[in-house]
Amino acid sequence: MALRLGDDAPDFTVESTAGTIRFHDYIDGSWAVLFSHPKDFTPVCTTELGEVAKRKADFDARGVKVLGLSVDPVSDHEAWAGDIEETQGTALNFPLLGDPDRTVSNLYDMIHPNANSTLTVRSVFVIGPDKKIKLSITYPASTGRNFDEILRVIDSLQLTAEHQVATPVNWQDGDDVIIVPALSDDEAQKKFPGGWQAIKPYLRLVKQPQSGS
Ligand code: BEZ
């Protein structure tokens, strides 16, 4: 059964390049990104893992723990890690989960048999501090992911969680945001005393609140 937004993120215990990971204990209280790779020693995956290692500080700044997964065993990941550092210029600095028995791949429906019967697709799950699925995106094996987009969605999710705002089409950090329809004007007045621009009664734009404000 596929996981849907709002579902509990299934727990698991697996080996990784950072030792045994008990998932719920590991992410406790944090946001998390769990993303799968079809296979070790493959070119697109090599570039993606290098990119995430380079962007680790961006995930840290948002309080997000990052975990990669590939169906190969951790011993293969460890050998591959040398290639990632050599070719991408940054060493792996987050756990890469081994999943040779497909425990996690099956729990998160990462194998799409009509695409490939044994390898995972490129799944991305963003999980909130409440351990619920906040975002799920699936890419084919042949397309490397855009981690700017994944960070952008995390920014949007965190703004919604903290400030009850949504983000409009093509929103980028610093652009105006939308007051969620669930907030009445009276409630919005308390949260946004500086006011907003009502283009329609249901389309209310407000300056992006600052994190922690
Ligand atoms: C890759 O990571 O390059 C890749 C893996 C599986 C199929 C196609 C590409």
Boltz pocket constraint, residues with backbone or C-beta under 6 A from the ligand:
constraints:
  - pocket:
      binder: B
      contacts: [[A, 38], [A, 39], [A, 42], [A, 43], [A, 44], [A, 45], [A, 46], [A, 141], [A, 142]]
      max_distance: 6.0
